[in-house]
Amino acid sequence: MIIKSVIDTMSKRQSVRTYETQKITASHLNEINDYINDEHHLIGPFGKKGRIVMVQVTNNVTDKGIKLGTYGFIKNPSAYLVGITENNQDSLLDFAYTFQKLVLFLTELGIGTCWMGGTFSRNSFEKEIQIGESEFIPCITPIGYPNQKQRIFDKAVRLVVKADNKKPWDKLFYDTSFERALIKENAGLFEIPIEMVRLGPSASNKQPWRLVLSEDRKVCHFYIEHTPNYSAKLGYDMQLLDMGIAMCHFELACQELNISGYWGVEDPNINPLSGNTEYIVSWYLDR
């Protein structure tokens, strides 16, 4: 159960690619297993349920002797948490929403994580885990205790994906329509939840979320700005995972601030930014 300030956790959390050689303690492993085995943690706002499987490794080799491929991006992980779901929009949104909740839970335990969608060998993980006919692995995360000394490689990766450069409000958030940028001071109750969306992780730091706040400040509409052909080779829309993360951050911030509301899908028919802009979901204030 999350007992710390999740807003603080979301603000400070960073991807970890280099871990201490110390294995995760038995008590922490028990907490993680309890979490991923509780089906309430695996169901998102659209009612879809994914799966998460833990695979422990030594030098990236499983107990079955299978070497898991991460192309040199990850060093000294204790284990991997492998996400499994179906390849459709609602399932991907729900999966990312629940997986990010798990990532934040692990962060509060002092355990490092790193979302990986395109930089690992799916074949190697599929040899280790039973995958149903309609299932696939959208992403994984290594887990372990963070090594306080970042490798030069880690710093280079952050630089390449511009991980520390988040787009400003006027490039992401809008007031009533896409013709007017949303000023932070005019966001009302939603100022902090929207800022938590801005700070969320996304594939290659593309930050595809675009939010439009209604004139009465009671509804926040979530849109995706697709990067053309970004993940075509993977066979699924990886940027939908980013939208699930955005939904997770927004809702958790609202919960901490006692802002009561709910998700719904009713396209407001706002003229889009471009042909790549697509409506996803809306958050409605309970007032």
N, C-alpha and C positions, 0 to 999 in steps of 0.2 A: 504494500500500500504506500502511495506517495504521501509523505508527511512533511517534507520540506516545501519551500516556496517553489512551485513548478515554474513560475515566471522567472525566478532567479536562475533555475536550472536551464531553461530554454535560452536565456540570455548568454550564459557562460559556456554551454556545451560546445566542444569542438570534435572533429573526427580524429581518431587515434589510429595510426598505422604501425607504430612501434611499441611493443609491450615488454614489460619486465619478464624475466624467465620464470619468476615465481608463478606456480599454478594457482588458479582460483580456489579459494578455500572451500571445504566441504559445506560449511554453513551457507556461503554465497551460492554454491551450486544448488543446494536444496531450495533456496529462495527463488532462484531462476526457474527451476523445474516446477515448483509450485505455481509460479506465475504463468508459464506457458502451457501448463496442463489444465488451467482454469478456463473453461470455454467462454466465460463472460468477458475475458480479456481479449478474445479473438474475434469478436463480432463488432462490426463497425456500424455507422449511421444508416447504411443501406440494407443492413440485415444479413450481409454476406459473411461467411465464416471461413477463414483460412487456417493454415496449420503452421506451427513453428517447431522445428526439430533441432535439438542440440547435438553437435558432433564434436567430441573431444579429440584433440590431436597432440602429437609430440613431433616437433619439427615438421609440422603440416602433414603428418601421416596419421591416418585413423587407426583404430584398433584392428580394423579389417586389413590393414596394410595398404590402403588406398591413399595415394598422394594427392592432396587437394591443390588445385592450381589457382594461384592468385597473381601470377605474372610478376612476382617480386615486390608487389605493393605492400605486403603485410609481413611483419617480422615478429616472431615469438608469440603467436596467439595461443591461448590455452584451449580455445574451442571456437566453433562457429555456430551461430544461430541461423538456421536455413529457413527462409520463408517459402511457403507452398500455397498456391491458390489457383483459381481459374483465370483464364485470359479474356476477361471482359471488363468493361469500364467500371461497373459498380464493385466488382470483386477487387480490382486493383486499387480503387479509392479506399475501400474498407480495409484492405490489407495494409496499405501504407499508414493509414490512420492508427491501426492497432499496433503496427510494428514500431512506429515512432513513440507511442506510449511506452512500449517495452524499452526502447533506447533511453528514454528519460528516466525510467525506473532504474535501469542499470547505471546511468550516470550518477544518480543519487546514492547508489551503493559504492561509488568510487571505481566502477568498472568502465573501461573504455570501449568504444564502438566505432564502426565506420560503415556507413551504407555503401554497398557495392552492388551495382546493377549490370555493368558491362565489363568490369575488370577482373572477372574470375571465370574459370572453366566450368560451365554448367555440366558438361559430360562427367567430369570427375566427381561432382557432388551427386549426380544422378546414379552413379555406381554405388554410392554409399547409402542412399535413401530410397525407399519405395515411393514412386510417384504414380498417382492414379492416371487413368487414360485422359481425363479432362483437366489434369493439373499440370503446372509447370513451376519453376523456381524463378520468381521475378527478381529477388535480391537476397543477399546474405549480409551478415555482419560478423567480423571476427570479434572476440571478446577477450579481455585480459586486463591486468592492471597496467595503466599507462606508464611508459618509460618517460621520465621527466626530461630527458635529453633527446630532443627531436633529431632524427637523422637529417643530414643535408638533403637526402632524397625526399623526406616528408615535407621539408620547407619548399623544395622545388615543386612538388605536386600542388601544394597550397597556392603557390605563385602562379602556376600554369592555369589552374581552374579559378583563379581570383577569389579564393575562398574567403578572404578577409575583406573583400570589396562588395558590399551590399548596395543595390540600387537605392536611390533616394525615394521618398514618398511620391514625388510628382511623376515618377516613371512607372509606378505600380498601382497607385490607389486614386480613385476618382470620386467626384462629388456629383451625384445624380445621373450624370452621363459621362461618356468618355471624352467629352469636349472640355471638361473642367477638372483639373487636378484637385485632389483632396488635401487641404492644409491640415497638418496634425492637430492644431488647436481647434479645428472645427469638427473633429471626429466624435466628440462627446464621449459617451460611455465606452465606445469602441476603440478609443485611442490606443490603449495598451494591447488589447487582443490583436489589433491590426499591426502594431509594431512587432508582436511576436511572430506573425506571419512573415514579416519582412526579414526577420532574423533566422528563419528556418533554413535547414539544409536543402539543397536541390542538386540534381544531377548536373555536373559541370558548372555549378553555380549559375544556371540559366535563369532561375527565379521566374518561372512562367506564370505565376499567379497574378491576376489583375482583379482588384476588388472595386465594386461600385457601391457607395453608401447612399441609401434612399434619402429623399429630401426631408422626411420626418424623422430620420435617424433611428428607425425601428427595424430596418432590414439591411443586411449586407450581402450583396450578390457576388458570388465567386465565379470568375471566368479563368480560362486557361489561354495563354498566348503561345500556341504551338511553335516550336522551332522546326521549320520544314526538314523532313527526312532525318531528324536528330537520332532516332533509335530504330530506324527502319530495318537495319540488319539484325536486330535482336528479335524481331517478330512480335513485339508488343510495344505499347506506347509508354515508355519509361516516365515521361513527364506527368502521367496520371498519378504516379507515386508521389511526385512533388505536391500535387494538389491534395492528396490524402494527408500528407505531412502538414500542409497549410491548415487544413480543417482541424487536425489534431491540436495544433498550437493555438488556434483561435478559440476552440471550445474549452480547452484546459485553462486558458487565461480568463475566459468568461466565468468559469466555475470558481476559480480562486477569488475573483472579484465580486462574486455573488450576483452576476448578471445572468438572469434566467432566460433561456431561449431554446430554440429547437431548429433542426435542419428540415428543409423542404425543397422540393423541385418545382418551381413555377417560373418559367422563363419570362423575365420582365420586358423582353423584346427591345432592349437598348441597342441602338445602332453600334455595331462592333468597331473595334479599333482597326481591324483589317480582316482579310479573309481567313487568317489563321486564328482568330479569336473565337472561342466557343464557350457558351454558358455551361456551368457544371451544377451549381447548387446555391441555395440561399440560407442564411441564418436569420431567423425571425425572433425579435425581442418579445418576451412574455409580458407585454404591458399595454 
